[in-house]
Amino acid sequence: MLGALVEKSIATPEYYPLSLNALTNACNQLTNREPVMALDEADVTRALESLRVKRLASVYHGSESRVPRYKHTLHDAILLTPAETALLCVLMLRGPQTIGELRTRSERLFPFDALPEVDETLTGLAARPGDALVVKLPRQPGTKESRYTHLLAGPGETAASSTTESSTPLASVPASIPSAPATAEARIAQLEDELATVRREVAALHDQFAQFRKQFE
């Protein structure tokens, strides 16, 4: 939900702050979300209250608004650059991702010139003294690149990923004799991962086109 508020504040400022209905729709968006959620207004209200207690969201009572609207206060709690905000937002909305995925998916929020700029920003977020906001996960079997995840909700994702990878039974396979079935499975897993990435990027382009078309309706 915090990610949805941050996203809309940057991507569609004309509709921000968000009403409860608009925020619910933003959380349940079918594109640019992983996983896709199905929250009702009661769920959103409870989550909003939790964010307000943590001073990460607040109610906005504007003179032109007939209903309460909500906005994030992330920048009041944490000092962030626009680039850092964009990466944290995408990580909150779509989970662990590679540097390439982060650059592509954050274009609507902040235009990174090249992958090294994304890498540098992630390094800064991971190196904050006593307050790391992202961490680099161990590379998964069958993938070429490591992924990054945010730590705003604690190190749960990191621990789960490390446990999953450490449980892979490798000791029974001699190092000098590669296993053909294992190699084939790794290749299939890699192809599936690449296909999923392409599908997500197509969905992102569809969402961007929909937002562009709204400007002329």
C-alpha positions in Angstrom: 0.0 0.0 0.0 2.9 2.4 0.8 4.3 1.5 -2.6 1.0 2.3 -4.3 0.8 5.7 -2.6 4.4 6.6 -3.6 3.7 5.4 -7.2 0.6 7.5 -7.7 2.2 10.6 -6.1 4.8 10.5 -8.8 3.1 9.0 -11.8 -0.3 10.6 -11.5 0.0 13.7 -9.3 -3.2 15.2 -10.7 -5.2 12.4 -8.9 -3.1 12.5 -5.7 -3.7 12.3 -2.7 -6.0 9.3 -3.1 -9.5 8.6 -1.8 -10.1 5.3 -0.1 -11.7 3.9 -3.3 -8.8 5.1 -5.5 -6.2 3.7 -3.1 -8.0 0.3 -3.1 -8.0 0.2 -6.9 -4.3 1.2 -6.9 -3.5 -1.7 -4.6 -5.5 -4.1 -6.7 -4.1 -3.0 -10.0 -3.5 -5.9 -12.4 -0.4 -4.5 -13.9 2.9 -3.4 -12.3 2.1 -5.6 -9.3 3.6 -8.8 -8.0 1.7 -10.5 -6.5 -1.6 -9.1 -7.7 -3.8 -8.5 -4.6 -7.6 -8.5 -4.0 -8.1 -6.1 -1.1 -11.4 -4.6 0.0 -11.8 -1.2 1.7 -11.7 -2.7 5.1 -8.3 -4.3 4.4 -7.0 -0.9 3.1 -8.4 1.0 6.1 -6.6 -1.3 8.5 -3.4 -1.1 6.6 -3.7 2.7 6.5 -4.1 2.8 10.2 -0.9 0.8 10.6 1.0 3.2 8.3 -0.3 6.2 10.2 0.9 4.7 13.5 4.3 4.3 11.8 4.1 7.9 10.5 4.3 6.7 6.9 0.9 7.9 5.8 -1.6 10.6 6.7 -5.1 11.9 6.0 -5.4 14.9 3.7 -8.4 17.2 4.1 -8.3 19.5 1.1 -10.8 22.3 0.7 -12.0 20.9 -2.7 -12.3 17.3 -1.5 -15.6 16.0 -0.1 -14.1 12.7 1.1 -10.9 12.0 3.1 -7.8 11.5 0.9 -4.6 9.7 1.9 -1.0 10.4 1.1 2.3 8.9 2.1 4.8 10.6 4.4 7.8 8.4 3.5 10.0 11.4 3.0 9.2 12.7 6.4 10.5 9.4 7.9 13.4 8.7 5.6 15.6 11.1 3.7 15.6 9.9 0.1 16.6 11.1 -3.3 14.1 10.8 -6.3 16.2 7.9 -7.7 16.1 6.1 -4.3 12.4 6.7 -3.9 11.7 5.2 -7.4 13.7 2.0 -6.7 12.1 1.5 -3.3 8.7 2.0 -4.8 9.2 -0.6 -7.5 10.7 -3.0 -5.0 7.6 -2.6 -2.8 5.2 -3.1 -5.7 6.9 -6.0 -7.5 9.2 -7.8 -5.0 12.8 -8.8 -5.6 14.2 -7.8 -9.0 17.4 -7.6 -11.0 19.1 -4.3 -11.8 17.8 -4.5 -15.4 14.3 -5.1 -14.3 14.5 -2.2 -11.9 15.7 0.2 -14.5 12.9 -0.8 -17.0 10.1 -0.7 -14.4 11.1 2.5 -12.7 11.2 4.6 -15.9 7.7 6.1 -15.2 9.1 7.3 -11.8 12.7 8.2 -12.5 14.7 8.0 -15.7 18.0 6.2 -15.0 20.5 6.9 -17.8 22.2 3.5 -17.5 22.5 0.3 -15.4 25.6 1.6 -13.5 23.4 4.5 -12.1 20.9 1.9 -10.8 23.7 -0.1 -9.3 25.1 3.0 -7.6 21.8 3.9 -6.2 21.1 0.4 -4.8 24.6 0.4 -3.3 23.8 3.6 -1.5 20.5 2.2 -0.2 22.3 -0.9 1.0 25.2 0.9 2.7 23.2 3.4 4.8 24.9 3.2 8.3 22.7 1.1 10.6 19.7 1.6 8.4 20.1 -0.5 5.2 17.0 -0.2 3.0 17.8 -2.8 0.4 19.9 -6.0 0.2 21.3 -8.1 -2.6 20.0 -11.6 -2.6 22.0 -14.7 -3.4 21.7 -15.7 -7.1 19.1 -18.3 -7.6 19.9 -21.5 -9.5 19.2 -21.2 -13.3 19.5 -17.4 -13.3 22.3 -15.1 -14.5 21.8 -12.2 -12.2 21.2 -11.6 -8.5 18.1 -9.8 -7.4 17.6 -7.0 -4.8 14.9 -6.7 -2.3 13.8 -3.9 0.1 14.1 -4.1 3.9 11.3 -1.8 4.9 9.3 -4.8 6.2 12.3 -6.5 7.8 14.7 -9.2 6.5 12.0 -11.9 6.0 12.5 -12.1 2.2 16.2 -12.4 2.5 16.0 -15.2 5.1 13.5 -17.1 3.0 15.5 -16.8 -0.2 18.7 -17.9 1.5 17.0 -20.9 3.1 15.5 -22.0 -0.2 18.9 -21.9 -2.0 20.8 -23.5 0.9 18.4 -26.5 0.8 19.3 -27.5 -2.7 21.0 -30.9 -2.6 24.4 -30.5 -4.3 26.7 -32.6 -2.2 25.7 -35.8 -3.9 26.8 -34.6 -7.4 30.6 -34.8 -8.0 32.0 -31.4 -8.9 33.9 -32.8 -11.9 30.8 -34.5 -13.5 28.0 -32.2 -14.4 24.5 -33.6 -14.2 22.6 -33.5 -17.5 19.1 -33.5 -16.0 20.1 -30.7 -13.6 21.6 -28.7 -16.4 18.4 -29.1 -18.5 16.2 -28.1 -15.5 18.3 -25.0 -14.9 18.0 -24.0 -18.6 14.2 -24.5 -18.4 14.1 -22.4 -15.2 16.1 -19.7 -16.9 13.8 -19.6 -20.0 10.8 -19.5 -17.7 12.3 -16.6 -15.8 13.1 -14.7 -19.0 9.5 -15.3 -20.3 8.0 -14.0 -17.1 10.2 -10.9 -17.4 9.0 -10.3 -21.0 5.4 -10.7 -19.9 5.8 -8.3 -17.1 7.4 -5.7 -19.4 4.6 -6.1 -21.9 2.1 -5.5 -19.1 4.0 -2.4 -18.0 3.9 -1.0 -21.5 0.2 -1.7 -21.7 -0.3 0.2 -18.5 1.8 3.1 -19.7 -0.2 3.3 -22.9 -3.5 3.3 -20.9 -2.2 6.2 -18.8 -1.2 8.1 -22.0 -4.6 7.5 -23.6 -6.4 8.9 -20.6 -4.8 12.3 -21.2 -6.9 12.6 -24.4 -10.2 11.3 -23.1 
